[in-house]
């Protein structure tokens, strides 16, 4: 199930090594409204800088993306390469270069192998429509162990539209934004400014509340294309269908963020950390991230150790307004600490931790603020994956 009017292609360009497709194209048959969100890292890859300029137009029609090379820290030549990729693809498709976006992921600091990429762009265009979205999702993987796709149908008046997203990401994940590439497509017509605001709202509640290892990338990119081929009147924030669209987009973003957390490098467990009862949402977010980024917490969960003291310590340095004597902590439905003191139920909590999906609920009992952050456990495999990344 894909939104109307989108075609896909993927080829092998042997960018990092041969034997897999690593260059892909997403194409809308008509010009689309677009919005994007990008890394806040001050070191930005060439395709990110290029896309940040283009997205100001709010229009687009295609995305060319590669894995195996980030095209980051590559200087003027890197910008020339990103520009050249966009130019060649746009010429082959017969569209303006301004409508062609680029994205890259992989090793930082290596020049792009344009001698291998260039000749493959025409093949990419010739094969357009012969490959599936699943092929594109697989081609953008780096240390990912599976392709990540999430879909949601949306009722718009008497019509049914589709929002479909793909992403990649497994490590070097830290919010603002979480390290990843994400491409979302919809056939629903949405006013560009509404699309922009809705995307940023969804990103803030999902991808910006995702952490694997506390490292932020140079290439984080989320792009959404709305081509309007469903034929509905363009949605604005005053439209009757707006809430349905907003909720569905957030669901797609959350579903993709959860897939990234589940596929964290070396991870064996998917963890949701929910903080309630904070003074404010900002305080709840601080507290949740402190727990999610704690290597001591993550390794304890890997070892099935309900060491809630590590959670309490993380809350204490989080910067959130907390009082030790008010804090309640739960592993699933098992309360391990009440009013800052042990409940004596560590054994029962340890059984909860043997599951693949762990939910930690923290009530600060200070107010009405709440936030949820996604993460995973940390294992020996994480070290191995990252030690071997360039080899």
N, C-alpha and C positions, 0 to 999 in steps of 0.2 A: 504494500500500500504506500503509494507516494502521492504528493500533491500534483494536481494537473499541471502539465506544461514544463516539467523538469526532466532533463536528460543527463546521462552520466557516462563517463569513460575513465579507464585506468590502463596504464601501460607500465612496462618495466624499463627504467632508464639506468639501472645499476648505479644509483647515486651514491650509496654507501657500499653496497655489495650486491652481486647478482643473485637471481633466484626468486625475486618477489616483485610485485607491482609496487611502485613507489612514486608515481606521478599520476595525478588524477584531475578531472575536470567536472565541475558542476555547472550546468547551463540551463537558463530559463529561456523558453522559446519567445518570450516577450520581455521587454524591459520591466524591471521590478523596482518597487520601493525598497530601500535598504536602510539598515541601521547596524551599528557595531559597537563593540566594547573591546578595549585593548589593555595590555599589561600596563601597570603603573611603574614598572621598573624603569629607572632613568637610562639604562642601557637597553635600547630597543633594536630589534632586528630590522633589516632593510625592508622586508615586506610589510612589517607593522607600520613603519614610518610612511611608506607609500600609501597603504590603505587608509591611514588616518587623514591623509590629505583628500583622498577620493571620497571618503564617506561623508564629507561635508556637503556633497551634492545631493545625498539622500537617494541616489539612483545606482543601479547596477544590473548586470545580466549574467555574469559568469564569474567563477572562482577557479583559479588553477592552483593546485596545492601539491607540495612534495614532502616526502619524509626522507630521513637519512642525513640531511644537512639543514641547519637552522638559518643559514645566511645571516648570521649575527656576528658582530665584531669583524666585519669584512670590508669596512671602509667604503670609499667611493666606488670601488669595483663591485661591491655587493649591491649597492643601489642601482648601478648600471645593469647588473644581472637580473634583479627583480623587475626592473623596467622593461628589459628585453623580453623576459618571459611573458609579461603582460601584453607587450606589443605584438609579439609573434602570435600568441593565442587569439588576440582580438582581430588581427588581420585575417587569420584563418577562419574565424567565425563570421567575419564581415560586420563587426560591431565597433563602436568607438573604444579606444584604449581606456578612456575614463570609466567605462562600464565593466572593465575586467580587473578583478581583485586577485592578489597573490597571497599565499600563505606558505610557510615553511616550518619544519620541525626536525630536530636532529642535533647533530654535534655542532657546538659553537666554535667559531674561529677558523673554520676551513672554507676556502673559496668554493663557490658552486661549480660543479663539473659541467659547465655549459656545453662542452664538446659532446657530452652524452645527452644532456637535457634538450638542447636545441632541436636536433633531428627528430626527437620523439614527440614534439608538440604537434606536428602535422598528423602523425599516427593517432595521437590522442583525439584530434578533431575528427578524423576519418572514422574512428570507432565510436563516435558519440551515439548513444542510444543502444549500443550493443552490450554495454555492461550495466550492472545494477548498482544501487546505492550501497548494497553490502560490499561490493568490490571496492568502492571508494572508501568506505569505512575501514576496510582491511588495509588499503594502500597507505593510509596516513598513520598507521601504528608504528611505534618505536619499541619501547619496552612493554607495551600493552600485551596482554595474553589473549584478548578477544576483541572483535569489532564492537563498537558501542553505538546502538541505534535506539531511538525512542520515538513513538508515534502517538498522536492523539487526534481523534475525530472531534469536530466542533460543529454544533448546530447553529447555523447563521440564517435566521428567518426560516424559510422552508427548504433551505439547501444545507448540505453537509460538506464542510470544508475539512482540510487536513493540515495538521502541523507535524512535520517530521524533522528530527534532528539527528546528526551524527557528531561524535566527538572522539578525540584521542587524549589520553592522559593516564599516567600511572605513577609517575614520580616527579620530583621537582614541583610539587604542588603546594602552593601557598596563596592565600586570597589576595584580592585586589590586583589582578585577578588570579584565580587558580590557574596553574600552568596547564595549558591545553590549547587545542584547536577545536572549535565548535562551529558547525554550519547548520543553520536551521532554515527550512524552506516551508512556505505555505502558499496555497492557491487562493487564500482569502484576501480580499482587497482591504487594505488598512491605510489610513492617512499617514503619511510619512512621519510627522511629528508625534502622532499617537504611537506608531510602531517604535520609534526611538524611546519614548518615555516608558512604554510597556516592557521593552527589552531590558532597559536599565533597572527597572523595578524587579524583574525576574532574576537578572544577574546578581543583584545585591542580596536577594533572599536565598540564592542557591549556589552558584559558582563562587561567590564571594564569602560563602560560609562552608568552605571545603578546604581541608588541609590534610596532606599526607606526611610531609617531612619538613615543612617550614621554609622550603627554598622556593623562591619566585623566579620564573623564567623570563627570558627576553622576547618571547614570541607569542604570548597569550593573545588569542584572537577569538572573538565571537562575532559571527556575521549572520544576519537574518535577511532573507529575500522574500518579499510578498508580491507575487506577480498578478494577483487579482483575477486569475482565470476562472475562479468560481462564479464570477459575474455578479457578486453582491455589491450594493452601494458601499463605498469605502467607510470602514469603521472609524469613528472618532470616540473620544471619551464620553460623549453624550449619547452614543448609539445604544439601542436596547441590547445589542449583541456584545457590547464592549466587555462586560464582566465575564461572559462566557469565554471570549477570546483571551482576556487577561489571565484567567484561571488556567486555561488550557496551556498557554505558553509557559506559565510558571510550572505546571506539572511536567511539561517536556524538559525544561531546564533542570528541575529537581531530579527527574528520572535519569538524565544524563550525568548529573553530578554524583548521584548514588552509584552509577556504574563505574565511575572513575574511582570512587572510594573503595568499592568492592574489588577493584583490580589494582589497588595500591601495590607498588613493587614489593614482592615477597609476602604480601598480606595473606592472612588466613581468616580474618574476621572483619566484618563491616560494622562500624560503630556509629551510632547516633547519640550525640550529647545534647540533651535538652535542659536548658536552665530556665526556671520559672521564679517568680517572686522577687525579681530584681528591682532596684530603684527606677530603672529605665531600660529600654531595649538596648541601648549602647552598653550599659553595665552588664546586661545578660550576655551580650556578644563577647565582651572582654572575658568574662568568666568562662564561657564555653570554649573559647579559643585557647585559653590558658591550659585547660584540661586536655583539649584535643591535641595540642602541640607538645604536651609533656611526654618525653621519651620514657620516663619512669612509669607513667600511667599506661602507655601503649605497650611496653614490654611486660608489665604485670598482667594485662589482659591477654597477651599472647600466652603467658604461662598459667592462665586460669587462676590467677591469684587476685582475690577480691580486696586488694590493698587500698581501701578507701582513704587512708591517711595521705596517700600521694595526691588524691583528688583534692583533699582539704588544703594541702600545701599549695597546690596550683591556684586554687581559689584565692588564697591569701596573698599571693604576689600578682594576681591578675590586674590589679588596679581598680577592680569593681568595689563598690561599697558593700562590705559584708560584715556580719558579726558571727563569729565562730559558734556562739551559743544558740543561733537561730537556724543553722544549716541542717537540712535533711538530704540524705543521699540514698538513691535506689539503684540497684542493678536489676533491670527489668522491674518486676513487681516486689522484689525483695529489698526491704529497707535495711541498709547496713549501718546507717548512722542517723540518729535523731537528736536534734538540738545540739549538734556538734559532738555527740558521744556515741560510742559503739553500741550497736543493738545486739551483738552476740550472734549474728546470723551469717557470718562469713562463709561457713560451709555451704549453706543453701545458695548463697550468692556465687560461690565457686562453680556450682552446677550450672547456673545461668551462663557463666562465662565459657562453658564448653560448646555453646551454640555458635553458629556462623554469623548470626545477626545479633548484635549486642546493643541494648538501649540503656544509657545511663541518664537518670533523671535527677536533677539537683534543684532543690527549692531553697532559695536564699531567705524567703519569708521577710522580705524588706519592702515589697511593693508589687506592681503589676507587670513589670517588664519581663519579656521572655525572648528567647532566641534558640535556634537549633543549628548545630554545626556537625558536619559529616567528616569522618576520618576512618582510619583502620589501625590494626595493630602493627607493631614493628618486630621484624624477625631477622634471623641471621641472613636470610635470603636477600633482604634489602641491601645489605653490605656487599654481597657477592654480585648482584645485578649492577650496582653502581661502580664497583671496582673494575668490572669488566666492560663498562659501557663503550669505550673507544676501541676495544679489541674484539 
